[in-house]
Structure formats: C-alpha cells, structure tokens
Amino acid sequence: MNRIRQTLVGTFIAILIILNSYGIVLAQPSYQHLGNQTVQQIIGVPTATEINPWASNIIAVSPQFNVTNINLNGSLQFELGGKPTVDPITGKLAFTLTPNTSGSVTFNVELEDLNDGLTSGISTIRIDVSFINGAPTFDVDAANLNLVYDEKAGFIAINGWATSISPDPNPAGNGQTINFVTTITNQSPFISFNVLPNVDQFGNFAFELTNKANGSFDLEIYLEDNGIDTPPPNENKSTVVNVTIIINPINDAPTFTGGTNIIVDEHTGPVTVTNWATNLSAGAPDEDVSQQLTFILTQKEITADLAFDVPPSIDANGSISFEVTPHYNGYAVYELVLVDNGPNAPAPNTNTSNVQAFTITVNFINDPPTYNRGLDITEDEGDLIFTFENWATNISPGLSPNEQDQLLHYTVNLVQVTGTLAFLIAPQISPDGTLTFRTTEHTHGEAIFDIFLTDDGDLVPPHKNTSDVIQLKVTINPFNFSPDDIILSNRSLLEKKPPGFEVGEFTTSDLDPEDTHNYALVAGEGSEGNEFFTIEGNKLTTTTSFNWEEADNHTIRVKSSDGEFSTIKNFDITILKLIEGIKFANAITPNGDGQNDTWEIEDIDAFPDALVNIYDKAGLPVYRSSGGYTAWEGTTLDGKQLPMGTYYYIIDLRDGSPIYQGTLTIIL
C-alpha cells in the first residue's frame, strides 16, 4: 500500500508542477490525520515512538509538515530537546520521549507546499503519555551491608543508611508514599530482639537486640511505594538488598536465686537443703548450653560454740549439705558466688555472679544432764545420818560448751516403801553427788526412790533439762526392841452388863511398829480382879455381870509379849452405876437472862460414850458432842449465834438403848 501511495503522490506532484508552469493556480495543500494520540511512558533507554501513518491523503507539490507551539505538561520531556515530526512522504508521526517521563504535549501541525508557499490549516494535536509506575530506588554504601556489633550494644541506629531514596524514576511519581520492607531471612538460635530491624522512610536503619542475644542474622531489604504493580511493566518494589549483621558474644555473669537463711536444731545430724539455690543460669541462653557452672562458698564468720563435722558445701544443683558437730550450736555467715567457665576479661566479659550472703543458724537445744550413779544402800536400823560422798560421779550439765555454767539439782521421789521404814530426813543428793538421809529411829524395811538430775536450762521440747530416771533402793535391816507400854482403849463399864461384854482393846507401845503382840492376864500384884475378866486376842471381856453397889472398881494385871520381849501393866476397871434414860427440855431461850440459856440434858454424865448431834432445817450440823456432853448455847460449830427457829437433835447413848431424836426450838 505504501508503495502505491508513494506512486500516486509522486504522480500528483508532477501534475501540479506541469500545471504551475502554465500559470495555472492550484488549491491549498491538504491532508488527513489520525488526531490525538495516547502512548505509554518509556522505561529505561530512550526509544523512538512512531505512529505510521499518522497523516494521509497529503496534497502538495513540495510538501513539508511544520510542528510548532509545543506545550509540555507533567514531567514529559523529549529526548535531547527534540520534538514530534511528521514525515511528508509517509505521514509518519515520530518522537523520542525522555525515559521515565509522562504527562501530555500539545502542538500545532501545518502542511506547507514549499513550491508555492501555500499552507494547509493548522491542526492542534495532543499526545498523552501514560504514567508507568517504576520501581523505587535507593543506594546503600557497601560498608552498611556487613555490620558487626558486640552483645549488649543496646539500641543500634545508622542514620542515612539508605541514600538517594526515590519513590519513582519518573518525577510524576514523587508524591507516592514509600516504605522500606525488612525481612529476617536467617538468624542464629540465640538471636532475639527488643526492636526488630527496620528502615524508616528517611533511610535510617535501627534495631535493638535483647540484652543477652548474640550470633548473626541476615536481612532482605527493599523499598516499596504505594503505586500499582500490575499490569507489567508497572512495578512498585525496588531491588532487594541483602544485609548480614554479626553480634559478637560477651560473657554474661551467671545468676541464681538464693534460698532463705538456714535454721536447724542442734543434734539434727546430716542436713541437705535440696535446691537451696534455684534459677541457675550461666548468663545468656547460648551460655546455658555450653558453659559449666561452679559454686564457690566462703565462710565469713562463725561463733565460738559452732563447729562442723562436715563443713557446708553446695553442689552444682544448688543443694547445700553439712553436718554440725554434736552438741555445738551458734551461727555462721557465708558468701556464695556462681562462676562459669567463660572468659572474665576483657570488660565487659565477666564469669562471676553477684555475691549472695546467708547464714546457717544452729539452734541451741538444752541437753539433759548426765551422771554415773552409785550403788544401792544397805544399813542397819538406827537414828543416824547416813552420808555417802561421791555417790554420783561424772556429773555433767550437758555436752554443749555453752551449758557448762548451768545449775544442777537432784530430785529424789519416794516410789515404794515396805516394813516400818520411815525417814526423818528423806534421801537427798547435793550437786556434787553426795547422798544423805536419816531414818526414823526403830524403823526398818526397804524403800525405792526415783532419782533424776535437772539443770536450769529450757525444758520445752525439743529442749530437755532432765536426765533419765534411775531407781535407788535403800534397805534398813531391823533390830528388835522390847515393848514399853500397854494401852487399854476403855477402862469403865456400866453395871448389870451381861457376861461376855467387851470392855476395850489392848494396844502396845513398841519401838518396832511391825511387831505383833500377845496379851494375857498374869498373876502378881494388882491381879485381884483377873477372875472377872478374860482376854480374847487383844479384847478385854467380862466373865460376870457387875453390881455397882457391891464394888465399883476391879484391878487386873496384863502382860504383852512380842515373842522375844514383854512388858506387864496393871489396869483399874471402873464399874459405873446404871441410870436409865435422860431428861431435857424441847426449847431454850439464849438471851443472857440466866434462865434456860443452854440446853441441859439431865443424867447424860452417866453415859460417857454418848453422842449428841444437832442440825438446822437444811440438815447441816450446828453442834456435835462425843465422850462427854457440854451444854449447847444455841450457837454454830464456830460459835456464832443461831437465829430463832426449829432445829433437830439426835442423841445416841451408846448403851444399846433406843436413839433419841426430835425437834428443839430456839426462842429469842
């Protein structure tokens, strides 16, 4: 087609030339065109843009297209100051845009016939160059691509890490929002962050590792704008930059959590406080994996009364073990550090923890006193003070050094006694171990005593201030003494009692209380009345009935024998006149007028064994009399005057007759 078009145009021009040579005037040049155009932005190197054909049906003898009034908008530029051109033969519109520019351009196009200077009408043409989103760009110094820091460097900031930051090669894209995208592609096991690596919109690079992080990590960093990235060739991401950061390790001080102060009692024996130290750490996670830990325990102070059979030590698990010397107590102060096998220099490398102090306190436990006992005691009966020096030996208040000043006291308790044995001074033991006692004269037998030693220390468990109880047996051999007296419990009886009446009982005074005695009526001076009595065991009974008018007294002679020794004594037996019954009033007026002030009982003197009891309405006794009646004055047992009222009496004459009982009134 182009070749045919060129042939026609050439023919047309030739015709115009011929016509012009003959003076024939022709019409204005003319053409047809495709009008405004839209093209895409050029990316990369300059590239010519052609619209062929843009103009057609070109009529002119010697055609030339003139392009004028070029008006650029946006960032649009033509390469090397060029401008659009239209080929007069082919009608091709051509121009070369500066890469990465866009916008619009308007210009006038006019066809001129160079043969006669005639021109066509002016056409104003607009070419729109569509914006293509280009990848943002930035520069990074090579030194910022491989960075090295020490552990604990804190917050790291590199201002201006990225330079020449551009959101788009095309100035039209300068209004786009941009941001750096930072991705961790690889990191060592012990890398961790307080602030993740990032680059701000101004190109400032920053990050912060945790205090104990070390190792290395790799980053991919690119710049991204908020423009579109499709369809191609739109693109909103820059080229990726790879960054490697190495964090040199710094040996951290190991750490641990110490337990509380240790308190044990004396005599506890071997002690192990499991996991006294906890949360053991070599310092950083990587150090926990690779380093070995060792505790160093240092004694700083110890009291004089404390000693150890096995000194305190602490194992790698934090368990403390020790054994206190028996009977020792007090406290000791220790300092403890934890050391790892990492470097301790140069600073800030350190392999030793902070010092932690604690105490081991061994509570004093009062030990029981001890001693060695002497032998059981055997002695003869007698009124003597028995003294046994050093009966108790090896006397100790306890084995703890701080018990040696305690005061000691022996306690001797009677447990059992046999025979007649009695003590004027009970057995006692002095603090130096001397045993003394004094028996009651003429007593003998066996006594068992519990003995223990007490100190003046604490006695509340687990303290103990008392020794074990031991038993002491004291044996006093008997010595027989002669009886020295005979006693008859009653020496009178009423007349007319029948034969066989018991007068009284015999007892014997004897220095040997356990002796038994036999009684018998014996001949001799004072035995005139023996025929009227007999002795059965220790009881004196009558063999006849007595008449007071015939005789009111009889003498008997009695012998008491313990089987080895004996004694004889005479007794007068009084015969009492029998009086039947007693007489008394049923009221008294104790007002002090001398009339009926006391309660008189007539003939009660004839009954020496009579019992008289008076009670109030509540049944409480207010008067008692036995073995001889004293006239009652209307008072209580302790002599206080009783109020007016009714009282109750019971009188037992103890002669076999009926008991008297009834009411008695006090009138005031």
Order of alpha helices (4+ residues) and beta strands (2+ residues): alpha-beta-beta-beta-beta-beta-beta-beta-beta-beta-beta-beta-beta-beta-beta-beta-beta-beta-beta-beta-beta-beta-beta-alpha-beta-beta-beta-beta-beta-beta-beta-beta-beta-beta-beta-beta-beta-beta-beta-beta-beta-beta-beta-beta-beta-beta-beta-beta-beta-beta-beta-beta-beta
